[in-house]
Amino acid sequence: MTASTIIEQVPGPVSKATSDKLNTIFDARAVHFVVDYDKSEGTYIVDVDGNKYLDVYSQIASIPIGYNNAALAAAAKSPEMISALINRPAIGNYPSAQWHDVLKNGLLRAAPPGLDKIFTAQSGSEANELAYKAAFMLYRRRQRGAADWAPEEVSSCLDNAQPGSPALAVLSFADSFHGRGFGSLSTTRSKAVHKLDIPAFDWPRAPFPRLRYPLDDPKNAAANAAEEARCLAAVEALITGWRCPVAAVIVEPVQSEGGDNHASPAFFRGLREITARLGACLIADEVQTGFGATGRFWGHEHWGLDAPPDMVTFSKKAQTAGYFFTDPMLIPDKAYRQFNTWIGDPARVILSKAVVEEILDNKLVEQCARVGDVLYSELEKLASKYPTQIQNLRGKGQGTFIAFDVQDPVAFVAAMKKRGVNIGTCGVSTVRLRPMLIFDETHIPILINTMEAVLSSL
């Protein structure tokens, strides 16, 4: 497959009929089109009407190495996978003899620098919630010192009351997205549709820098530095002045759902200094930026930190989920405190091992960085040609994690699909690129030419 082909309207009649049928038993209102995954291959996705699209959205940034990848197919057919699927073990109680090696030779090969331990989970939301739990338990463990749980703590927690259920908080940022579970949703600040009608924790929200793009333009340097200083001051004031202790701060290397908002490495280094000094865990939410998407295996590697984040959460391109850490104090003081039946899914962790091998063996992170530089340069040319239609181009030096603003993102994305490119939006006016790691230089002209055709027609 080397080109997009649109033979039906988008979505086509078969896709509409299939979606309508599904909607009788399952909420299908958010379906874009129904996919024929057997015919999809590499960077191309095919719908049930036969339309073929260059996919630079990749299942909301979650496909790492293409559709129907041979290495993943081989892993799926392996005896280890069959055993994990049909015997799905309760990992915490009954791990397989291979579990250590699967982790050591898979996910831990890709561990962020300085972090050598892992807790697996089933989704990005769950990974973040588990990280919050770890931070809360660490905070209280430090307070207790060597003392055991007090009887009043044990009894009161069952009534959701203090001191057993303490007033502790996680600080997040305006326009952030960290999931849709009860705890993670209390730190999601991007769209009301996620939060409306759902009870939430009384946790602080700090401003995230609103920078002027391009970030490397000297004319923007002073204003951007002042904005980041303002936001860091707000973070410190919230941690020191909030009505209850802030046990953790969670931040995305690039705010994704909130509009692909960037900050400088200096901002994140300042955040690391504040959290370390004030005793709050720093959680890097790499659910969307992790596994090579920004031209580094982990987005926070761009920050140049002296000390790593306390925890790094992941999902999406990893094809599994969880968090990395190194401090042994983040392991709860008693068993069963960080626990559930499956603690993730061994089958997905086996698949993730194959993903890691493919990424490392084929140098796909390096490819993403190289291709991203070329793609950004081409987009700069397009933005210069259509300055009123492409604005705030951002993501330079961040692999293919690139975005820009348009006046009508919904119309732009619809027009791109009609011309054979599946692309997505975020925030209010932003179009984001989330291609797979196998996206290469040959795909760039298809994307750029399609964009130009759309821009010239709007």
Phi, psi and chi 1 to 4 in degrees:
 res  aa     phi    psi   chi1   chi2   chi3   chi4
   1 MET       -  121.6  -69.9 -177.5  169.6      -
   2 THR  -130.6   -0.9   57.5      -      -      -
   3 ALA  -153.1  156.3      -      -      -      -
   4 SER   -81.0  150.9  -55.2      -      -      -
   5 THR  -141.8  123.2  -53.6      -      -      -
   6 ILE  -113.5  114.4  -59.0  -61.1      -      -
   7 ILE  -111.7  -10.8   59.1  176.9      -      -
   8 GLU  -134.8  164.4  -79.1  -76.0    0.7      -
   9 GLN   -59.7  161.1   62.6 -177.0    5.3      -
  10 VAL  -119.7  120.4 -179.8      -      -      -
  11 PRO   -72.7  152.1   28.4  -34.8      -      -
  12 GLY   -82.0  175.6      -      -      -      -
  13 PRO   -63.5  -36.9   19.5  -31.3      -      -
  14 VAL   -68.5  -41.6  179.2      -      -      -
  15 SER   -62.1  -43.2 -167.1      -      -      -
  16 LYS   -63.4  -44.9  -74.0 -177.9  178.1  178.9
  17 ALA   -65.5  -41.2      -      -      -      -
  18 THR   -65.9  -40.6  -53.3      -      -      -
  19 SER   -66.2  -40.8 -179.3      -      -      -
  20 ASP   -63.1  -39.9  -71.2  -16.6      -      -
  21 LYS   -64.3  -44.8 -179.6 -179.7  178.0 -179.0
  22 LEU   -61.1  -37.7  175.2   61.4      -      -
  23 ASN   -65.1  -15.7 -158.5   48.1      -      -
  24 THR   -72.5  -20.7   63.2      -      -      -
  25 ILE  -127.8   -8.8   58.1  171.5      -      -
  26 PHE  -150.8  135.9 -178.5   87.3      -      -
  27 ASP   -65.0  105.3 -173.3   -5.3      -      -
  28 ALA  -109.2   19.6      -      -      -      -
  29 ARG   -67.1  -22.3  -71.2  172.5  -62.9  172.6
  30 ALA   -93.3    2.9      -      -      -      -
  31 VAL   -67.1  128.6  170.1      -      -      -
  32 HIS   -82.5  -50.4  -67.9 -171.1      -      -
  33 PHE  -161.8  159.8   52.1   78.9      -      -
  34 VAL   -92.0  136.1  179.3      -      -      -
  35 VAL  -103.4  143.1 -178.4      -      -      -
  36 ASP   -99.1   93.1 -173.3  -25.9      -      -
  37 TYR   -71.0  -23.7  -75.4  103.5      -      -
  38 ASP   -65.9  -29.5  -68.5  -27.3      -      -
  39 LYS   -94.5  -11.8  -66.5 -179.9 -179.5  177.5
  40 SER   -75.3  146.0  -58.2      -      -      -
  41 GLU  -155.8  136.5 -179.2 -178.6   -7.6      -
  42 GLY    58.7 -124.7      -      -      -      -
  43 THR   -91.4    8.9   57.7      -      -      -
  44 TYR  -113.0  134.3  -71.7   87.2      -      -
  45 ILE  -113.8  138.1 -172.8  170.1      -      -
  46 VAL  -119.2  132.9  177.8      -      -      -
  47 ASP   -94.5  174.7   69.6   21.6      -      -
  48 VAL   -71.6   -8.6  -70.6      -      -      -
  49 ASP   -92.1   -1.6  -70.0  -80.0      -      -
  50 GLY    92.3    1.5      -      -      -      -
  51 ASN   -70.7  136.1  -62.5  -44.5      -      -
  52 LYS  -119.1  127.4 -177.8  173.8   66.5  175.8
  53 TYR  -122.4  141.3  -46.5   81.3      -      -
  54 LEU   -69.9  121.6  175.7   65.2      -      -
  55 ASP   -99.8  104.0 -168.2   -4.0      -      -
  56 VAL  -109.6   20.3  -66.6      -      -      -
  57 TYR  -112.3  -31.6 -167.2   41.2      -      -
  58 SER    48.2   58.2   63.3      -      -      -
  59 GLN    55.2   51.6  -52.5  -75.6  -33.8      -
  60 ILE    56.5   50.9  -40.1  176.0      -      -
  61 ALA    69.5   22.9      -      -      -      -
  62 SER  -110.6   -4.6   66.7      -      -      -
  63 ILE   -94.7  116.9  -61.9  -67.0      -      -
  64 PRO   -85.3  -45.6   28.8  -31.9      -      -
  65 ILE  -130.7   28.0   51.0  178.8      -      -
  66 GLY    97.6  159.5      -      -      -      -
  67 TYR   -73.5  140.8  -64.6  108.4      -      -
  68 ASN    53.7   42.0  -71.2  -56.7      -      -
  69 ASN   -63.9  133.8  177.2  -86.6      -      -
  70 ALA   -63.9  -39.1      -      -      -      -
  71 ALA   -66.2  -38.1      -      -      -      -
  72 LEU   -71.3  -35.3  -61.6 -166.5      -      -
  73 ALA   -63.0  -40.4      -      -      -      -
  74 ALA   -64.5  -41.7      -      -      -      -
  75 ALA   -63.4  -37.6      -      -      -      -
  76 ALA   -66.3  -26.7      -      -      -      -
  77 LYS   -93.7   -0.8  -62.3  172.4 -175.3  175.8
  78 SER   -72.1  154.2   67.3      -      -      -
  79 PRO   -58.1  -35.3  -23.7   33.4      -      -
  80 GLU   -62.3  -40.8  -65.1   81.4    6.2      -
  81 MET   -68.1  -44.0  178.9   65.6   81.5      -
  82 ILE   -59.7  -44.8  -67.0  170.6      -      -
  83 SER   -61.6  -44.0  176.3      -      -      -
  84 ALA   -64.8  -35.2      -      -      -      -
  85 LEU   -74.0  -46.0  -74.4  170.1      -      -
  86 ILE   -86.6  -16.5   66.0  175.5      -      -
  87 ASN  -114.4   15.5  -58.7  -54.3      -      -
  88 ARG   -23.6  101.2 -169.6  174.6 -175.1 -178.6
  89 PRO   -78.7  150.3   25.8  -32.1      -      -
  90 ALA   -79.2   92.9      -      -      -      -
  91 ILE   -54.4  -40.1  -77.0  -65.7      -      -
  92 GLY   -64.4  -30.6      -      -      -      -
  93 ASN  -103.0  -37.8  -68.6  139.4      -      -
  94 TYR  -134.8   60.4  -53.4  103.8      -      -
  95 PRO   -67.1  154.5   28.2  -35.9      -      -
  96 SER   -74.9  163.4   72.2      -      -      -
  97 ALA   -63.9  -21.6      -      -      -      -
  98 GLN   -90.8   -6.7  -66.5   78.6   36.2      -
  99 TRP   -58.1  -44.2 -175.3 -124.6      -      -
 100 HIS   -57.4  -48.9  171.0  -84.7      -      -
 101 ASP   -70.1  -33.9  -69.8  -11.3      -      -
 102 VAL   -62.1  -42.8  168.4      -      -      -
 103 LEU   -69.7  -47.4  -69.8  173.5      -      -
 104 LYS   -63.2  -40.6 -172.1   74.3  174.3  177.3
 105 ASN   -93.4    0.4  -60.5  -35.8      -      -
 106 GLY  -118.9  -96.0      -      -      -      -
 107 LEU   -57.6  -38.3  -77.9  167.0      -      -
 108 LEU   -74.2  -16.8  -76.6  165.8      -      -
 109 ARG   -65.6  -26.3  -76.2 -173.8   68.5 -166.0
 110 ALA  -103.3   10.2      -      -      -      -
 111 ALA   -59.0  142.6      -      -      -      -
 112 PRO   -58.7  146.0  -22.8   33.6      -      -
 113 PRO   -52.7  129.3  -26.1   34.7      -      -
 114 GLY    90.9   -6.5      -      -      -      -
 115 LEU  -116.7  124.4  -54.0 -177.0      -      -
 116 ASP  -126.1   10.1   60.9   -3.7      -      -
 117 LYS  -127.7  159.7  -63.4  177.4  178.5   61.3
 118 ILE  -146.0  147.9 -169.1  169.6      -      -
 119 PHE  -128.2  125.3 -165.5   90.9      -      -
 120 THR   -92.4  155.0   49.6      -      -      -
 121 ALA  -146.5 -175.0      -      -      -      -
 122 GLN  -109.0  -15.3  -63.5 -168.7   73.1      -
 123 SER  -156.1  167.0   69.7      -      -      -
 124 GLY   -64.4  -40.3      -      -      -      -
 125 SER   -59.0  -46.5  -64.9      -      -      -
 126 GLU   -65.7  -39.5 -175.1 -175.7   49.9      -
 127 ALA   -57.7  -44.6      -      -      -      -
 128 ASN   -66.4  -42.6  -75.3  -26.8      -      -
 129 GLU   -63.3  -39.3  -62.1 -150.9    0.5      -
 130 LEU   -65.2  -37.2  -70.4  166.2      -      -
 131 ALA   -65.2  -39.2      -      -      -      -
 132 TYR   -61.2  -45.4  -59.0  167.4      -      -
 133 LYS   -58.5  -43.9  -75.2  178.8   60.4 -178.5
 134 ALA   -61.1  -40.9      -      -      -      -
 135 ALA   -66.1  -41.2      -      -      -      -
 136 PHE   -64.7  -44.3  -67.4  146.5      -      -
 137 MET   -65.2  -37.0  -72.5 -173.9  -79.5      -
 138 LEU   -63.9  -43.1  172.8   63.0      -      -
 139 TYR   -59.1  -47.9 -171.4   91.4      -      -
 140 ARG   -70.5  -32.4  -67.7  -69.1  -70.1  131.0
 141 ARG   -63.9  -40.2 -168.4  174.3 -178.3 -177.6
 142 ARG   -65.2  -36.8  -73.1  170.6  172.2  168.1
 143 GLN   -66.9  -40.7  -74.2 -174.4  -39.7      -
 144 ARG   -73.5  -29.7  -71.2 -167.8 -168.6   95.5
 145 GLY    67.9 -129.6      -      -      -      -
 146 ALA   -85.7   -5.1      -      -      -      -
 147 ALA   -70.8  148.9      -      -      -      -
 148 ASP   -84.4  174.7 -158.7   -4.1      -      -
 149 TRP   -62.2  137.5  -55.1  -16.5      -      -
 150 ALA   -79.9  148.0      -      -      -      -
 151 PRO   -55.3  -37.2  -26.2   34.9      -      -
 152 GLU   -69.9  -28.0   57.1  -91.0   26.1      -
 153 GLU   -67.8  -45.6  -68.9  177.9  -44.2      -
 154 VAL   -61.5  -44.8  174.1      -      -      -
 155 SER   -74.2  -40.4   60.4      -      -      -
 156 SER   -71.2  -31.4   61.3      -      -      -
 157 CYS   -63.1  -29.0   74.7      -      -      -
 158 LEU   -71.6  -15.5  -60.5  178.2      -      -
 159 ASP  -103.4   12.4  -68.5  -36.9      -      -
 160 ASN    56.2   37.5  -61.9  -24.9      -      -
 161 ALA  -123.4  159.4      -      -      -      -
 162 GLN   -74.5  152.6  -64.1 -170.7   41.4      -
 163 PRO   -87.1  -10.0   33.1  -37.4      -      -
 164 GLY   -67.5  -33.4      -      -      -      -
 165 SER  -108.1   86.3  -65.2      -      -      -
 166 PRO   -75.5  158.5   29.2  -36.0      -      -
 167 ALA   -83.0  101.5      -      -      -      -
 168 LEU  -132.8  159.1  -62.5  172.5      -      -
 169 ALA  -137.1  158.8      -      -      -      -
 170 VAL  -117.1  126.9  175.9      -      -      -
 171 LEU   -89.0  132.7 -179.2  148.0      -      -
 172 SER  -128.6 -177.8   61.2      -      -      -
 173 PHE  -114.5  152.1  -70.0   87.6      -      -
 174 ALA   -54.4  137.3      -      -      -      -
 175 ASP    71.2   14.7  -65.3  -45.1      -      -
 176 SER   -81.0  162.1   60.2      -      -      -
 177 PHE  -138.3  122.3 -177.0   89.9      -      -
 178 HIS  -131.3   10.8  -59.3  -66.9      -      -
 179 GLY   126.1  178.3      -      -      -      -
 180 ARG  -121.6    9.3  -63.4  179.9  177.0   89.5
 181 GLY   -74.6  173.8      -      -      -      -
 182 PHE   -62.9  -45.9  -85.3  108.7      -      -
 183 GLY   -73.7  -46.8      -      -      -      -
 184 SER   -65.1  -34.5   57.0      -      -      -
 185 LEU   -66.5  -28.8 -169.5   57.6      -      -
 186 SER   -69.1  -14.7  -72.7      -      -      -
 187 THR  -107.0   -2.7   52.6      -      -      -
 188 THR   -83.9  128.9  -73.3      -      -      -
 189 ARG  -132.2   21.5  -48.4  -74.3 -169.4  166.2
 190 SER   -94.0  -45.8   49.7      -      -      -
 191 LYS  -140.3  141.3  -68.8 -179.4 -179.7  177.1
 192 ALA   -63.9  -30.3      -      -      -      -
 193 VAL   -58.8  -27.5   68.7      -      -      -
 194 HIS   -76.2  -31.5  -55.1  -47.3      -      -
 195 LYS  -109.4  -24.1  -63.3  175.8   67.8   73.3
 196 LEU   -57.5  133.8 -170.6   67.9      -      -
 197 ASP    78.3   -0.5  -62.0  -29.7      -      -
 198 ILE  -102.0  124.4  -48.6  -59.0      -      -
 199 PRO   -57.5  145.4  -22.8   33.3      -      -
 200 ALA  -136.4  155.6      -      -      -      -
 201 PHE   -75.4  150.9  -69.1  107.5      -      -
 202 ASP   -85.4   81.1 -177.4   18.5      -      -
 203 TRP  -118.5  151.3  -70.0   -9.5      -      -
 204 PRO   -77.6  150.2   26.9  -34.0      -      -
 205 ARG  -121.7  122.3  177.9 -174.2   66.0  177.3
 206 ALA   -99.0  153.3      -      -      -      -
 207 PRO   -71.2  138.2   26.7  -34.0      -      -
 208 PHE   -97.5  140.7 -168.0   81.8      -      -
 209 PRO   -53.4  133.9  -25.8   34.6      -      -
 210 ARG  -104.5   94.7  -73.9  -68.4  166.0  -96.5
 211 LEU   -94.5  160.4  -57.4 -175.4      -      -
 212 ARG   -94.4  135.0  -59.5  177.5 -176.1  179.0
 213 TYR  -107.9  150.8  -58.7  103.1      -      -
 214 PRO   -73.9  149.6   25.6  -32.2      -      -
 215 LEU   -67.1  -27.2  -62.3 -178.1      -      -
 216 ASP   -90.0    6.8   59.9   -7.7      -      -
 217 ASP   -78.4  119.8 -172.0  -25.1      -      -
 218 PRO   -56.2  -27.3  -24.2   34.2      -      -
 219 LYS   -66.1  -20.8  -67.9 -175.7  -66.4 -174.8
 220 ASN   -97.8   -5.7  -64.2  -28.7      -      -
 221 ALA   -61.9  -49.5      -      -      -      -
 222 ALA   -65.5  -46.1      -      -      -      -
 223 ALA   -63.8  -40.7      -      -      -      -
 224 ASN   -67.8  -40.7  -75.0  -10.6      -      -
 225 ALA   -62.7  -40.8      -      -      -      -
 226 ALA   -65.8  -39.2      -      -      -      -
 227 GLU   -65.4  -42.0  170.3   66.5   -4.2      -
 228 GLU   -67.7  -37.4  -68.4 -169.4  -24.1      -
 229 ALA   -63.2  -40.2      -      -      -      -
 230 ARG   -60.5  -44.3  178.3 -173.2   73.0   86.4
 231 CYS   -69.4  -38.2  -67.5      -      -      -
 232 LEU   -65.4  -39.8  -73.3  172.6      -      -
 233 ALA   -61.9  -39.0      -      -      -      -
 234 ALA   -65.1  -39.6      -      -      -      -
 235 VAL   -60.3  -48.4  168.4      -      -      -
 236 GLU   -63.2  -41.6 -178.0  157.0    0.2      -
 237 ALA   -63.6  -38.9      -      -      -      -
 238 LEU   -68.3  -42.1  -75.2  166.2      -      -
 239 ILE   -64.8  -42.8  -65.3  175.8      -      -
 240 THR   -80.4  -21.7   56.3      -      -      -
 241 GLY  -116.0    1.3      -      -      -      -
 242 TRP   -67.9  156.6 -166.0 -112.5      -      -
 243 ARG   -67.3  -12.7   57.4 -174.8   60.3   91.1
 244 CYS  -144.4  163.6   66.1      -      -      -
 245 PRO   -61.5  140.4  -23.7   33.9      -      -
 246 VAL   -95.3  109.1  174.1      -      -      -
 247 ALA   -83.7  -21.6      -      -      -      -
 248 ALA  -155.0  154.3      -      -      -      -
 249 VAL  -123.0  129.0  172.6      -      -      -
 250 ILE  -115.2  138.6 -172.9  165.4      -      -
 251 VAL  -149.9  144.3   68.3      -      -      -
 252 GLU   -91.6  138.6  -58.1  158.1   87.6      -
 253 PRO   -57.8  -36.0  -29.4   37.8      -      -
 254 VAL  -135.3  123.3  178.5      -      -      -
 255 GLN   -66.1  114.7  -76.4 -167.8  -33.2      -
 256 SER   -91.3  -69.2  -59.7      -      -      -
 257 GLU   -61.6  -27.6  -61.0  -60.3  -35.7      -
 258 GLY   -77.9   -0.7      -      -      -      -
 259 GLY   125.2   19.8      -      -      -      -
 260 ASP    53.0   58.3  -99.3   39.2      -      -
 261 ASN   -91.5  132.4  -54.0  -49.4      -      -
 262 HIS  -107.3  159.5  -70.3 -107.8      -      -
 263 ALA  -140.6  163.7      -      -      -      -
 264 SER   -81.8  160.6   75.2      -      -      -
 265 PRO   -55.1  -34.3  -28.6   36.7      -      -
 266 ALA   -62.4  -37.1      -      -      -      -
 267 PHE   -61.6  -47.0  172.4   79.7      -      -
 268 PHE   -69.6  -32.9  -66.8  107.0      -      -
 269 ARG   -64.9  -38.2  -71.1 -165.4  -67.6  -91.6
 270 GLY   -64.3  -38.4      -      -      -      -
 271 LEU   -65.5  -39.9 -163.4   58.6      -      -
 272 ARG   -63.9  -40.3  169.8   72.7  -74.7 -168.3
 273 GLU   -65.3  -43.1 -172.7  -80.4  -34.3      -
 274 ILE   -64.7  -47.4  -69.6  169.5      -      -
 275 THR   -65.7  -40.2   53.1      -      -      -
 276 ALA   -64.4  -42.2      -      -      -      -
 277 ARG   -68.9  -35.1  172.6  164.1   46.2   84.5
 278 LEU   -97.0    2.0  -61.8 -179.8      -      -
 279 GLY    77.6   26.7      -      -      -      -
 280 ALA  -105.3  138.2      -      -      -      -
 281 CYS   -67.1  140.3  -76.9      -      -      -
 282 LEU  -102.0  118.7  178.2   60.9      -      -
 283 ILE  -108.3  119.0  -56.4  168.8      -      -
 284 ALA   -91.7  114.5      -      -      -      -
 285 ASP   -84.8  100.1  179.9  -14.5      -      -
 286 GLU  -107.7   29.4  -65.1 -108.4   26.3      -
 287 VAL   -57.8  -40.8  166.8      -      -      -
 288 GLN  -100.9  -30.4 -163.2  156.3  147.2      -
 289 THR   -88.8  -14.4   53.1      -      -      -
 290 GLY   -75.1  169.0      -      -      -      -
 291 PHE    63.6   44.6  -91.9   60.4      -      -
 292 GLY    91.8   -3.3      -      -      -      -
 293 ALA   -64.6  -25.2      -      -      -      -
 294 THR  -104.3   16.0   67.8      -      -      -
 295 GLY    83.7   -1.6      -      -      -      -
 296 ARG  -125.7  155.6  -59.1  -79.2 -175.9   92.2
 297 PHE   -60.1  -37.0 -149.5  102.8      -      -
 298 TRP  -124.7  134.8  -60.6  101.3      -      -
 299 GLY   -59.2  -34.4      -      -      -      -
 300 HIS   -70.9  -10.3   74.7  -91.4      -      -
 301 GLU   -65.5  -20.2  -68.4 -176.7   78.9      -
 302 HIS   -70.9  -15.5  -69.5  -78.5      -      -
 303 TRP   -78.1  -25.4  -59.0  -11.3      -      -
 304 GLY    68.4   44.5      -      -      -      -
 305 LEU   -72.9  146.2  -62.5  178.5      -      -
 306 ASP   -75.8  -31.0  -67.9  -29.4      -      -
 307 ALA  -133.3  139.9      -      -      -      -
 308 PRO   -70.3  165.9   27.7  -35.5      -      -
 309 PRO   -57.6  156.5  -19.7   30.9      -      -
 310 ASP   -67.9  -37.3  -64.3  -74.6      -      -
 311 MET  -142.0  147.3  -72.9  175.1  -85.4      -
 312 VAL  -126.9  116.2  174.1      -      -      -
 313 THR   -92.5  153.9   59.2      -      -      -
 314 PHE  -151.4  160.4   63.5   92.1      -      -
 315 SER  -171.6 -139.1 -172.4      -      -      -
 316 LYS    43.1 -105.9  -71.0 -163.8 -179.5  -79.2
 317 LYS   -59.7  -20.5  -79.7 -174.6  170.4   62.4
 318 ALA   -69.2  -18.5      -      -      -      -
 319 GLN    65.0    7.9  -64.4  -66.7  -72.4      -
 320 THR  -149.0 -165.6 -174.3      -      -      -
 321 ALA  -152.1  169.2      -      -      -      -
 322 GLY   151.6 -162.0      -      -      -      -
 323 TYR  -144.3  146.2   64.1   89.4      -      -
 324 PHE   -98.1  150.6  -69.4   97.8      -      -
 325 PHE  -161.2  175.0   65.6  103.6      -      -
 326 THR  -135.1  -30.3 -166.2      -      -      -
 327 ASP   -64.9  117.2 -174.7   -8.0      -      -
 328 PRO   -61.8  -19.7   19.6  -30.4      -      -
 329 MET   -68.5  -17.0  -70.9  -76.3  -75.4      -
 330 LEU   -78.3   -7.3  -78.3  165.7      -      -
 331 ILE   -82.9  121.8  -60.4  172.2      -      -
 332 PRO   -54.0  154.4  -25.6   35.2      -      -
 333 ASP   -69.7  -18.1   53.5  -11.2      -      -
 334 LYS  -135.5  152.2  -60.3 -179.6 -170.5  -64.4
 335 ALA   -65.0  159.1      -      -      -      -
 336 TYR    74.4    1.0  -74.4  101.5      -      -
 337 ARG   -80.4  -36.7  -57.8 -159.3   69.8 -161.7
 338 GLN  -112.2   95.0 -163.1   74.2  -57.9      -
 339 PHE  -162.1  146.6 -170.9   87.3      -      -
 340 ASN  -155.1 -179.4   56.8   58.1      -      -
 341 THR   -58.9  -53.2  -59.5      -      -      -
 342 TRP   -98.7  -20.5  -69.8  -46.0      -      -
 343 ILE    46.0   59.6  -51.7 -177.0      -      -
 344 GLY    94.3 -152.7      -      -      -      -
 345 ASP  -145.2  109.5 -174.8  -19.3      -      -
 346 PRO   -53.7  -34.6  -26.6   34.6      -      -
 347 ALA   -62.2  -41.4      -      -      -      -
 348 ARG   -70.2  -32.8  -73.2  -67.3  167.3 -174.9
 349 VAL   -69.0  -35.8  174.8      -      -      -
 350 ILE   -63.3  -43.3  -70.0  169.7      -      -
 351 LEU   -63.0  -39.9 -162.3   66.5      -      -
 352 SER   -62.2  -36.6 -176.1      -      -      -
 353 LYS   -58.4  -42.2  178.1  175.5  178.1  -70.9
 354 ALA   -66.2  -36.5      -      -      -      -
 355 VAL   -62.4  -47.9  169.7      -      -      -
 356 VAL   -58.4  -45.0  169.6      -      -      -
 357 GLU   -60.9  -44.3  -69.6  168.0   -8.2      -
 358 GLU   -62.8  -43.4  -79.0  -72.9  -78.5      -
 359 ILE   -63.1  -47.1  -69.2  173.2      -      -
 360 LEU   -73.3  -44.0  -63.4  179.7      -      -
 361 ASP   -65.8  -33.3  -68.8  -10.2      -      -
 362 ASN  -101.6    8.7  -66.0  -62.7      -      -
 363 LYS    50.6   48.0  -60.6 -174.0 -177.9  -56.9
 364 LEU   -75.7  -24.6  -66.9 -178.6      -      -
 365 VAL   -67.2  -44.3  176.2      -      -      -
 366 GLU   -62.6  -39.0  -66.2   85.4  -14.1      -
 367 GLN   -62.7  -42.8  174.6  174.0  -53.0      -
 368 CYS   -60.0  -41.4 -179.2      -      -      -
 369 ALA   -63.5  -45.7      -      -      -      -
 370 ARG   -65.4  -49.2 -177.6 -169.2   73.5 -119.3
 371 VAL   -65.2  -37.1  172.5      -      -      -
 372 GLY   -60.4  -39.8      -      -      -      -
 373 ASP   -62.4  -42.7  -72.2  -16.4      -      -
 374 VAL   -66.1  -45.3  177.9      -      -      -
 375 LEU   -62.1  -43.3  176.5   57.5      -      -
 376 TYR   -61.9  -41.3 -167.8   90.8      -      -
 377 SER   -60.9  -41.7  177.3      -      -      -
 378 GLU   -67.3  -37.0  -68.0  -59.7  -48.2      -
 379 LEU   -68.7  -33.8  -72.7  167.6      -      -
 380 GLU   -60.1  -42.2  -80.7 -174.5  -45.7      -
 381 LYS   -62.9  -41.8  -63.7  174.8 -173.3  175.1
 382 LEU   -67.3  -38.7 -153.8   57.1      -      -
 383 ALA   -65.9  -35.0      -      -      -      -
 384 SER   -67.2  -34.1  -63.6      -      -      -
 385 LYS   -77.2  -31.8 -171.6  172.6 -178.7  179.4
 386 TYR  -126.4   65.3  -61.3   92.0      -      -
 387 PRO   -66.6  -25.0   25.1  -34.7      -      -
 388 THR   -86.3  -12.7   62.5      -      -      -
 389 GLN  -105.6  -29.1  -67.7  168.6  -78.8      -
 390 ILE  -116.7  115.0  -63.4 -178.0      -      -
 391 GLN  -129.4  157.3  -63.1 -177.1  -21.3      -
 392 ASN    54.0   43.4  -62.1  -39.1      -      -
 393 LEU   -57.4  131.7  178.3   64.2      -      -
 394 ARG  -148.6  158.9   49.0 -156.5 -175.4  -88.8
 395 GLY   112.7   14.3      -      -      -      -
 396 LYS   -62.4  131.0 -174.4  174.7 -175.0  178.6
 397 GLY    76.5    9.5      -      -      -      -
 398 GLN  -114.4   40.1  -61.8  -80.4  -31.5      -
 399 GLY    60.9 -136.1      -      -      -      -
 400 THR   -98.7   16.1   54.6      -      -      -
 401 PHE   -82.6   73.4 -147.0   89.2      -      -
 402 ILE  -119.0  146.9  -60.9  170.3      -      -
 403 ALA  -148.7  165.2      -      -      -      -
 404 PHE  -158.3  162.5   50.7   88.2      -      -
 405 ASP  -101.7  144.0  -64.9  -24.7      -      -
 406 VAL  -133.4  163.4  -63.3      -      -      -
 407 GLN   -69.5  -37.6  -68.3  179.1   -5.9      -
 408 ASP  -134.6   85.8 -171.0  -16.8      -      -
 409 PRO   -63.2  -33.9   19.4  -30.4      -      -
 410 VAL   -64.0  -45.5  174.0      -      -      -
 411 ALA   -66.7  -38.4      -      -      -      -
 412 PHE   -62.8  -48.3 -179.9   87.3      -      -
 413 VAL   -64.6  -40.0  165.5      -      -      -
 414 ALA   -62.9  -40.9      -      -      -      -
 415 ALA   -67.9  -36.1      -      -      -      -
 416 MET   -64.7  -40.7  -69.7  -71.1  -73.9      -
 417 LYS   -65.1  -38.4  -75.5  178.9 -178.1  173.4
 418 LYS   -64.8  -18.6  -70.1  177.0 -178.6  177.7
 419 ARG  -106.5    9.1  -70.8  168.8  171.6   80.1
 420 GLY    94.9   23.3      -      -      -      -
 421 VAL  -127.5  121.2  173.6      -      -      -
 422 ASN   -91.0  117.5 -174.4   43.5      -      -
 423 ILE  -139.8  162.8 -163.5  169.0      -      -
 424 GLY  -129.3  173.6      -      -      -      -
 425 THR  -121.3  172.1   64.4      -      -      -
 426 CYS  -161.7  164.8   59.1      -      -      -
 427 GLY    61.0 -145.8      -      -      -      -
 428 VAL   -97.1  -41.9  175.9      -      -      -
 429 SER  -133.8   19.7   58.1      -      -      -
 430 THR  -104.6  137.0  -60.0      -      -      -
 431 VAL  -104.5  128.6  173.6      -      -      -
 432 ARG  -116.2  144.3   54.8  174.9  159.9  173.1
 433 LEU  -100.5  129.8  -58.8 -177.9      -      -
 434 ARG  -137.6   58.1  -64.8  -65.4 -174.8  -92.1
 435 PRO   -69.8  165.1   24.2  -32.0      -      -
 436 MET   -75.0  166.8  -54.5  161.6 -158.3      -
 437 LEU   -69.4  -16.7  -60.6  179.0      -      -
 438 ILE   -87.3   -3.7   59.1  170.0      -      -
 439 PHE   -57.7  127.5 -176.8   92.8      -      -
 440 ASP  -132.3 -172.2   63.1   29.2      -      -
 441 GLU   -60.4  -28.2  -71.8   88.4  -12.7      -
 442 THR   -69.6  -21.8   65.1      -      -      -
 443 HIS   -85.0  -18.6  -59.4  112.5      -      -
 444 ILE   -61.8  -47.5  -66.8  176.0      -      -
 445 PRO   -59.9  -35.2  -23.0   33.9      -      -
 446 ILE   -62.0  -46.3  -60.0  170.8      -      -
 447 LEU   -65.7  -48.5  175.2   59.9      -      -
 448 ILE   -65.7  -44.7  -64.6  -63.0      -      -
 449 ASN   -64.3  -37.1  -68.5  -20.6      -      -
 450 THR   -66.9  -43.2  -55.2      -      -      -
 451 MET   -59.7  -43.0  -76.0 -177.6   60.4      -
 452 GLU   -64.4  -40.2 -179.7  149.8   28.6      -
 453 ALA   -61.4  -40.2      -      -      -      -
 454 VAL   -69.0  -46.4  168.2      -      -      -
 455 LEU   -62.3  -38.4  -68.7  167.8      -      -
 456 SER   -72.7  -15.7   63.6      -      -      -
 457 SER   -97.9  -12.8   68.5      -      -      -
 458 LEU   -80.7      -  -67.2  177.4      -      -
